[in-house]
Amino acid sequence: MDAVKTVDCRGMICPEPILHMKMVMSEIGSGDVVEMLATDKGSVSDMASWSHRTGHQLLEQKEENGVFHYWVQKK
């Protein structure tokens, strides 16, 4: 999946990944996709909740070797 930006939040815990995503979303255009990398297991529920609340679309998520990958499209 093509992303306009990748946000590396590995090693961070809640709420830092969400705060970083919020900042990046304010810098990109509607319809653009951002990839976020995280190692916090709580990011799974945090990203789902945040996406639902903000109206951004969580397109895909996967876990690979302890790193969670999220692709979010700005509303």
LUMTI-630477 format. One record per residue: residue number from 1; z, y, x of N, C-alpha, C in turn. Coordinates in pm, whole numbers. Each point is the difference from the previous one (the first is absolute). Layout:
N
rec nr=NUM; npz=Z; npy=Y; npx=X; capz=Z; capy=Y; capx=X; cpz=Z; cpy=Y; cpx=X
...
END
This chain:
75
rec nr=1; npz=0; npy=-117; npx=85; capz=0; capy=117; capx=-85; cpz=0; cpy=124; cpx=90
rec nr=2; npz=-85; npy=94; npx=-32; capz=-9; capy=122; capx=80; cpz=105; cpy=101; cpx=-44
rec nr=3; npz=78; npy=46; npx=95; capz=103; capy=100; capx=-26; cpz=-31; cpy=125; cpx=80
rec nr=4; npz=28; npy=117; npx=-59; capz=-23; capy=125; capx=71; cpz=111; cpy=27; cpx=101
rec nr=5; npz=117; npy=-60; npx=-24; capz=114; capy=14; capx=91; cpz=82; cpy=-127; cpx=-2
rec nr=6; npz=68; npy=-26; npx=111; capz=98; capy=-108; capx=8; cpz=134; cpy=62; cpx=33
rec nr=7; npz=100; npy=-34; npx=-79; capz=136; capy=51; capx=18; cpz=83; cpy=-114; cpx=58
rec nr=8; npz=46; npy=16; npx=122; capz=78; capy=-104; capx=66; cpz=149; cpy=25; cpx=-20
rec nr=9; npz=58; npy=-77; npx=-89; capz=143; capy=14; capx=-33; cpz=80; cpy=-121; cpx=49
rec nr=10; npz=-55; npy=-72; npx=96; capz=73; capy=-115; capx=53; cpz=129; cpy=47; cpx=66
rec nr=11; npz=109; npy=-70; npx=-30; capz=130; capy=35; capx=55; cpz=78; cpy=99; cpx=-85
rec nr=12; npz=-62; npy=57; npx=-101; capz=68; capy=96; capx=-87; cpz=56; cpy=-71; cpx=-122
rec nr=13; npz=107; npy=58; npx=-55; capz=58; capy=-55; capx=-123; cpz=-5; cpy=107; cpx=-109
rec nr=14; npz=19; npy=-45; npx=-121; capz=-3; capy=88; capx=-117; cpz=95; cpy=118; cpx=21
rec nr=15; npz=-42; npy=118; npx=-29; capz=-120; capy=45; capx=-73; cpz=-113; cpy=49; cpx=91
rec nr=16; npz=12; npy=-18; npx=131; capz=-98; capy=57; capx=92; cpz=-145; cpy=-39; cpx=-28
rec nr=17; npz=-34; npy=-128; npx=-24; capz=-140; capy=-33; capx=-27; cpz=-57; cpy=76; cpx=-121
rec nr=18; npz=78; npy=11; npx=-105; capz=-46; capy=71; capx=-119; cpz=-18; cpy=149; cpx=30
rec nr=19; npz=89; npy=58; npx=76; capz=-13; capy=141; capx=36; cpz=-126; cpy=24; cpx=83
rec nr=20; npz=-30; npy=-91; npx=90; capz=-122; capy=12; capx=80; cpz=-125; cpy=-13; cpx=-88
rec nr=21; npz=3; npy=-93; npx=-94; capz=-114; capy=-17; capx=-91; cpz=-19; cpy=125; cpx=-86
rec nr=22; npz=109; npy=56; npx=-47; capz=-8; capy=121; capx=-82; cpz=-67; cpy=113; cpx=79
rec nr=23; npz=36; npy=15; npx=125; capz=-57; capy=105; capx=84; cpz=-150; cpy=-23; cpx=22
rec nr=24; npz=-37; npy=-124; npx=30; capz=-141; capy=-31; capx=24; cpz=-83; cpy=19; cpx=-127
rec nr=25; npz=54; npy=-37; npx=-113; capz=-72; capy=15; capx=-126; cpz=-32; cpy=147; cpx=-29
rec nr=26; npz=85; npy=90; npx=45; capz=-25; capy=142; capx=-23; cpz=-112; cpy=53; cpx=91
rec nr=27; npz=-37; npy=-76; npx=102; capz=-101; capy=43; capx=97; cpz=-139; cpy=-57; cpx=-27
rec nr=28; npz=-13; npy=-95; npx=-93; capz=-128; capy=-67; capx=-23; cpz=-54; cpy=34; cpx=-138
rec nr=29; npz=-125; npy=-39; npx=-23; capz=-64; capy=29; capx=-127; cpz=18; cpy=-110; cpx=-103
rec nr=30; npz=-21; npy=35; npx=-124; capz=9; capy=-96; capx=-110; cpz=-101; cpy=-112; cpx=23
rec nr=31; npz=45; npy=-124; npx=-19; capz=-85; capy=-117; capx=19; cpz=5; cpy=-57; cpx=140
rec nr=32; npz=55; npy=75; npx=96; capz=12; capy=-50; capx=136; cpz=104; cpy=-111; cpx=7
rec nr=33; npz=-17; npy=-89; npx=97; capz=91; capy=-114; capx=17; cpz=77; cpy=16; cpx=131
rec nr=34; npz=129; npy=-28; npx=-6; capz=89; capy=4; capx=116; cpz=56; cpy=-140; cpx=20
rec nr=35; npz=7; npy=-42; npx=126; capz=65; capy=-126; capx=34; cpz=137; cpy=33; cpx=58
rec nr=36; npz=102; npy=-73; npx=-44; capz=133; capy=17; capx=56; cpz=45; cpy=-133; cpx=59
rec nr=37; npz=61; npy=6; npx=118; capz=59; capy=-117; capx=64; cpz=152; cpy=18; cpx=-2
rec nr=38; npz=71; npy=-105; npx=-37; capz=146; capy=7; capx=-6; cpz=60; cpy=-135; cpx=37
rec nr=39; npz=123; npy=3; npx=51; capz=71; capy=-124; capx=31; cpz=122; cpy=-19; cpx=-91
rec nr=40; npz=35; npy=101; npx=-76; capz=115; capy=-6; capx=-92; cpz=-40; cpy=-83; cpx=-123
rec nr=41; npz=72; npy=-110; npx=-24; capz=-30; capy=-85; capx=-115; cpz=15; cpy=75; cpx=-132
rec nr=42; npz=86; npy=99; npx=0; capz=19; capy=82; capx=-121; cpz=-122; cpy=82; cpx=-35
rec nr=43; npz=-92; npy=13; npx=94; capz=-119; capy=80; capx=-28; cpz=-87; cpy=-62; cpx=-108
rec nr=44; npz=13; npy=-131; npx=-22; capz=-79; capy=-67; capx=-103; cpz=32; cpy=60; cpx=-137
rec nr=45; npz=126; npy=4; npx=-35; capz=37; capy=57; capx=-130; cpz=-11; cpy=152; cpx=0
rec nr=46; npz=29; npy=63; npx=114; capz=-9; capy=146; capx=9; cpz=-143; cpy=48; cpx=-24
rec nr=47; npz=-98; npy=-65; npx=63; capz=-139; capy=42; capx=-15; cpz=-50; cpy=-21; cpx=-143
rec nr=48; npz=37; npy=-111; npx=-61; capz=-40; capy=-26; capx=-138; cpz=57; cpy=105; cpx=-94
rec nr=49; npz=127; npy=31; npx=17; capz=66; capy=99; capx=-84; cpz=-56; cpy=140; cpx=23
rec nr=50; npz=-16; npy=38; npx=125; capz=-51; capy=133; capx=34; cpz=-142; cpy=18; cpx=-54
rec nr=51; npz=-85; npy=-100; npx=19; capz=-138; capy=9; capx=-49; cpz=-3; cpy=17; cpx=-151
rec nr=52; npz=82; npy=-76; npx=-68; capz=6; capy=8; capx=-146; cpz=47; cpy=140; cpx=-45
rec nr=53; npz=103; npy=50; npx=65; capz=56; capy=132; capx=-35; cpz=-97; cpy=114; cpx=26
rec nr=54; npz=-75; npy=-8; npx=108; capz=-86; capy=111; capx=41; cpz=-141; cpy=-9; cpx=-58
rec nr=55; npz=-39; npy=-117; npx=-48; capz=-134; capy=-17; capx=-54; cpz=-103; cpy=-41; cpx=104
rec nr=56; npz=42; npy=-13; npx=126; capz=-91; capy=-51; capx=103; cpz=-14; cpy=-151; cpx=-21
rec nr=57; npz=-115; npy=-54; npx=38; capz=-26; capy=-141; capx=-26; cpz=23; cpy=-85; cpx=125
rec nr=58; npz=92; npy=-93; npx=-11; capz=24; capy=-97; capx=107; cpz=-110; cpy=-104; cpx=-11
rec nr=59; npz=-101; npy=12; npx=86; capz=-118; capy=-86; capx=-9; cpz=25; cpy=-141; cpx=50
rec nr=60; npz=74; npy=-9; npx=109; capz=23; capy=-131; capx=63; cpz=124; cpy=7; cpx=87
rec nr=61; npz=65; npy=-113; npx=13; capz=111; capy=-12; capx=95; cpz=1; cpy=-141; cpx=54
rec nr=62; npz=40; npy=-11; npx=127; capz=13; capy=-132; capx=60; cpz=103; cpy=8; cpx=112
rec nr=63; npz=53; npy=-116; npx=35; capz=97; capy=-9; capx=109; cpz=-61; cpy=-89; cpx=107
rec nr=64; npz=6; npy=47; npx=124; capz=-57; capy=-74; capx=111; cpz=93; cpy=12; cpx=120
rec nr=65; npz=61; npy=-110; npx=40; capz=90; capy=-2; capx=116; cpz=112; cpy=103; cpx=-10
rec nr=66; npz=59; npy=13; npx=-118; capz=111; capy=92; capx=-19; cpz=-39; cpy=145; cpx=-21
rec nr=67; npz=-130; npy=27; npx=-6; capz=-46; capy=137; capx=-26; cpz=-65; cpy=3; cpx=-138
rec nr=68; npz=45; npy=91; npx=-83; capz=-55; capy=17; capx=-134; cpz=-110; cpy=105; cpx=7
rec nr=69; npz=-115; npy=-33; npx=-59; capz=-114; capy=90; capx=-3; cpz=-22; cpy=41; cpx=-147
rec nr=70; npz=-15; npy=129; npx=-22; capz=-25; capy=52; capx=-135; cpz=-122; cpy=91; cpx=5
rec nr=71; npz=-84; npy=-10; npx=-102; capz=-113; capy=91; capx=-14; cpz=18; cpy=71; cpx=-133
rec nr=72; npz=11; npy=132; npx=6; capz=28; capy=81; capx=-117; cpz=-111; cpy=104; cpx=-16
rec nr=73; npz=-51; npy=10; npx=-123; capz=-103; capy=99; capx=-30; cpz=64; cpy=117; cpx=-73
rec nr=74; npz=-29; npy=120; npx=50; capz=55; capy=121; capx=-62; cpz=-63; cpy=21; cpx=-137
rec nr=75; npz=82; npy=39; npx=-96; capz=-51; capy=24; capx=-137; cpz=-90; cpy=119; cpx=-5
END
